[in-house]
Structures are given as C-alpha cells and as structure tokens.
Amino acid sequence: MDYSKSGNPKGAKARPAFDGQNRFGAPKQAHGNTPSKEELLARLKAAAEKKKEA
C-alpha cells in the first residue's frame, strides 16, 4: 500500500511574504506606481469633508 497517497493533501509550505496583487475593493493601481503627496492629501481632505457632511 502506498501510504504517501492517503490522507489530506499537504498545504503550500512557503507562501510569499508579499502578494503584489490588487485586493478586492481596493483602488486599482499599477504595481510600483505610487501617487504623489499632493494627490494623497487631496484624497484625505475629500474623505474628511465627506465624513463631516454625513
């Protein structure tokens, strides 16, 4: 009998520490392309205004 084929399959042993794919619900960006500081501040201010109105 081949005992190596019995039981549940073994899981992946070494998964990558960083998964570079875009997550579900996250804004889609090209990998390695980061927005500028001005864009980030504008987005944060817009989110704060939206939260303040609600």
The 8 nearest C-alpha neighbors of each residue, nearest first, counted from 0:
[[1, 2, 3, 4, 5, 6, 7, 8],
 [0, 2, 3, 4, 5, 6, 7, 8],
 [1, 3, 5, 4, 0, 6, 7, 8],
 [4, 2, 1, 5, 6, 0, 8, 7],
 [5, 3, 2, 1, 6, 8, 7, 0],
 [6, 4, 2, 3, 7, 1, 8, 0],
 [7, 5, 8, 4, 3, 2, 9, 1],
 [6, 8, 9, 5, 4, 10, 3, 2],
 [9, 7, 10, 6, 4, 5, 11, 3],
 [8, 10, 7, 11, 12, 6, 4, 3],
 [11, 9, 12, 8, 7, 13, 14, 6],
 [10, 12, 13, 14, 9, 8, 15, 7],
 [13, 11, 10, 14, 9, 15, 8, 16],
 [14, 12, 11, 15, 16, 10, 17, 9],
 [13, 15, 16, 12, 11, 17, 18, 10],
 [14, 16, 17, 13, 18, 19, 12, 11],
 [15, 17, 14, 18, 13, 19, 12, 20],
 [18, 16, 15, 19, 14, 20, 21, 13],
 [17, 19, 20, 15, 16, 21, 14, 22],
 [20, 18, 17, 21, 30, 22, 31, 15],
 [21, 19, 18, 22, 30, 17, 27, 23],
 [20, 22, 27, 25, 19, 23, 28, 26],
 [23, 21, 25, 24, 20, 26, 27, 19],
 [22, 24, 25, 21, 26, 27, 20, 28],
 [23, 25, 22, 26, 21, 27, 28, 20],
 [24, 26, 22, 23, 27, 21, 28, 20],
 [27, 25, 28, 24, 21, 22, 23, 29],
 [26, 28, 25, 21, 29, 22, 24, 30],
 [29, 27, 30, 26, 32, 21, 33, 31],
 [28, 30, 32, 31, 27, 33, 21, 20],
 [31, 29, 32, 28, 19, 20, 33, 21],
 [30, 32, 33, 29, 28, 19, 34, 20],
 [33, 31, 30, 29, 34, 28, 35, 27],
 [32, 34, 31, 35, 28, 30, 29, 36],
 [35, 33, 38, 36, 39, 32, 37, 28],
 [34, 36, 38, 37, 39, 33, 40, 32],
 [35, 37, 39, 38, 40, 34, 41, 33],
 [38, 36, 40, 35, 39, 41, 34, 42],
 [39, 37, 41, 35, 36, 40, 34, 42],
 [40, 38, 36, 42, 37, 41, 43, 35],
 [39, 41, 43, 37, 42, 38, 44, 36],
 [42, 40, 38, 44, 39, 43, 45, 37],
 [41, 43, 39, 45, 40, 44, 38, 46],
 [44, 42, 40, 46, 45, 41, 47, 39],
 [45, 43, 47, 41, 46, 42, 40, 48],
 [44, 46, 42, 48, 47, 43, 41, 49],
 [45, 47, 49, 43, 44, 48, 50, 42],
 [48, 46, 44, 50, 49, 45, 51, 43],
 [49, 47, 51, 45, 50, 46, 44, 52],
 [48, 50, 46, 52, 47, 51, 45, 53],
 [49, 51, 47, 53, 48, 52, 46, 45],
 [50, 52, 48, 49, 53, 47, 46, 45],
 [53, 51, 49, 50, 48, 47, 46, 45],
 [52, 50, 51, 49, 48, 47, 46, 45]]
